[in-house]
């Protein structure tokens, strides 16, 4: 069992744009996912803030297929959440 409190703490990046996408993802989506996605997310956290920002905002391509897949999942979850909360 993963310690999602620790994962959430590691997800705090100090950049508002990243925190608005990553923290809700860790709270609401990641705990319901297969452990392989948790591992992929933990790998993603090894990237720099600038890399994450660029990947999440589509101005750069992630440097591996697994990171690309995880970024796509985070973006999709965020879009769904914003759509639901915006109603």
N, C-alpha and C positions, 0 to 999 in steps of 0.2 A: 504494500500500500504506500502510495506516494504521500509525502508531507506537503500538502498544497499550501499551507501557511508559509513554508520555506520557499516554495516555488513563487508564491505571490510576492514575497519580500524580494526575491531575485529579479522579479519582473518590474519592480519600481525603478524606473530609469531616470527620473528627475526631469524628463522632457514631457511637458503636458500632452503633446500630440501622441507620444508613445504610450503614456500611462492611460490615456482615454481609450486606447484600443486593447492594450495588453491586460490591464487589471480586470476589466469585466470579463474578458476571455478566460482568464484563470479562475475567476469566481464562478462563472455560469456555464462554461462550455467544456473546458479541459477535464474537469472531474468526471464527466460522462463519457469520455473518449477511451478508446483502446489504449493500453499502456504503451504501444509503439508510438502513438502520437505524443504522449507525455515525453518520451525519450527524444522525439524529434523537436519538441518545443524546448526542452532543456538544451539541446544542441544550438538551437536558434539564439538562446540567451547568451551564447558565447560571442555573438557578433557585437560590433560596436553600436552605440546609439545612432551614429550617423548612417551606418549600413542599414539598421532596422528602419530608420525613418525613410530612407530612400526606397527600400524594398516595399514598405507598407504604403507608400504614396506613389509607387509605380515609376519612379524616376531612375531606377536601376534594377537590374536582374539579380536575384539571389545567386550565390556562388555554388550552390549544389541543388540537385533535384529535390532532395528531402526538405531543404530550407524553402525552396520555391513552393512545394506542396503545402508546407505549414503556413507560409505567408498567405497563400490563397485561402486556406481554411480560416485564418484569423480575419481576413478581409470579408469573407462571406458571412461569418458569424457577426461581425461588427455591423455589416449592412443590414442584416436581419434584425438585429437589436435596435438599431437606429430607426428602421422602418416601423417596428412595433412601438417603440417609445414615442415616435413622432406622431402617432395616430391619436 
